[in-house]
Amino acid sequence: RVRRYKWEVKYELKSPDCYKKLAITINGRSPGPSIVARQGDTIIVELKNGLFTENVAIHWHGIRQIKTPWMDGTEGVTQCPILPSDTFVYKFVVDRPGTYLYHAHYGMQREAGLYGSIRVLLKEGESEPFRYDYDRSIILNDWYHKSTHELSLGLTSINFAWINEPQSILIQGRGKFDCNTVGTTTTLCNASNPECAPYTMTVVPGKTYRLRIGSLTALSALSFEIEGHNMTVVEADGHYVEPFIITNLFIYSGETYSVLVTADQDPSRNYWASAKIVSRNSTTNGFAIFNYYPTHPRRDPPTILPPGPHWDDVAPRLAQSYAIKARRGFIYPPPQKSDRTIVMLNTQNTVGGYRRWSVNNVSFNMPHTPYLIAYKHNLLHAFDQRQPPDGYDFVGYNIFAPPPNPNATISNAAYRLEFNTIVDIVLQNANTMNAKNSETHPWHLHGHDFWVLGYGLGKFDAGKDSERFNLVDPIMKNTVAVHPFGWTALRFRADNPGVWAFHCHIESHFFMGMGVVFEEGVERVGELPSSIMGCGDTKGFYKP
Ligand SMILES: O=C1O[C@H]([C@@H](O)CO)C(O)=C1O
């Protein structure tokens, strides 16, 4: 089946957390319309850029774009940006069932509100290996009152201005900023605006809900819970998980999970659903109402918000990471050996006085000519042809201290992977430029799912640690966290011809250079549509 959507992207004044700001919307909405389809369907999105002075591109997060690598929506990698007043047609197949996302992949527009959810159902007649009565999607996000321009200008200035903690957390596009904190200095905040009434999820006592939870935060790692209710994790990034029970779900930007929740508590009241920031010392949190029918949906629960886990306790987060395994009967065992291992040291750096993030001391910059077009049309002068490094100085580098020489280099070089080979990536976290500090980084790979082979704390030891890789039942994902001062190992097969970004899903970190690009089998990619062209050295290639 073909499912067609006609979208217009525009700025509109919105008050998702009671504070009015210009948000980037799709057909007037943020989050945008949900895409609901069945496995094997073709999605066609006719996207009009109705922003007056900004380009746009939309990435279909978790969709592998098999045979359509030019539809990945990654500006600078797979396509030229869509110019103001232009219309671009995305067309791709959703080949696997599961919970996915879409969002802007141009500059830092995602945090201005350009995002939504994709739900791919099984083929007609097929059923899931678990039971539920109803299916719901919610997206968690963090929200900033400053514009994407002001935030990105601060990050790219010699007088570095960090984006800081968000003003609120949004659950399905709704949050609550405390208007008292701005007092009468502005009329932009209105606590009784119905737009910022909490999101309510109404449940029928006794029924079981499949909650598809996705995070598209700009920065924050979150802990999500529903007061007094257990959750059973059954899906992660489109793959079935061997079920396990939790009281709170740690979720990092770019991840999706399905949890089963049964409305089995006292039905005469409502309960809080809450999203609390972890890994950073932030006081901002978000809440929604888990409403038991027929209790009034606007009635506040009689309790205070659950306090949630302590923000800097890494142990329970690591424990959740370890607990996620492929579901029995749905295990795709990984190849037992890899052909190449790339160790990626994640550091915060400076380049020429600018604050940056780097991988093996190389800070990524997007070229003007998208890689995919440059490779196919032999425009190889468009970016640095040297290979970025496959590792760092394992012996000499102390991951527990700020970088002794924080200077990195800027590059747009890409990794070329031999087609169909097995690639291991070890993401190695380290201390930031601030003493005794290491952050959580969710890494997202385009065009693939990877096996998560292991996690650890401290410096990855190629001998000892790789012997403990889970080669039996690792989960496959497209986004995975690297914990503070820790490492995460993943494996994938470079079998999807194209050029794919791999980056920290913290929007500002990718913007500051925390990412790489992989090329694989580009010679197998068919003729590129001219609609993706027109920028950089492809000027004039666009034929309307
Ligand atoms: O990139 C970042 O900059 C700030 C801080 O390190 C600035 O000092 C921070 O928390 C980041 O994640």
The ligand as an SDF file (V2000), in Angstrom:
LIG
                    3D

 12 12  0  0  0  0  0  0  0  0999 V2000
   29.1800   20.8050   25.1000 O   0  0  0  0  0  0  0  0  0  0  0  0
   28.9460   21.1030   26.2550 C   0  0  0  0  0  0  0  0  0  0  0  0
   29.3620   22.2320   26.8530 O   0  0  0  0  0  0  0  0  0  0  0  0
   28.8240   22.2480   28.1770 C   0  0  0  0  0  0  0  0  0  0  0  0
   29.8770   22.4710   29.1970 C   0  0  0  0  0  0  0  0  0  0  0  0
   30.8550   21.4670   29.0940 O   0  0  0  0  0  0  0  0  0  0  0  0
   30.4970   23.8250   28.9930 C   0  0  0  0  0  0  0  0  0  0  0  0
   31.4690   24.0570   29.9190 O   0  0  0  0  0  0  0  0  0  0  0  0
   28.1770   20.9800   28.3310 C   0  0  0  0  0  0  0  0  0  0  0  0
   27.6250   20.5880   29.4390 O   0  0  0  0  0  0  0  0  0  0  0  0
   28.2180   20.3220   27.1750 C   0  0  0  0  0  0  0  0  0  0  0  0
   27.6650   19.1480   26.9390 O   0  0  0  0  0  0  0  0  0  0  0  0
  1  2  2  0
  2  3  1  0
  2 11  1  0
  3  4  1  0
  4  5  1  0
  4  9  1  0
  5  6  1  0
  5  7  1  0
  7  8  1  0
  9 10  1  0
  9 11  2  0
 11 12  1  0
M  END
$$$$
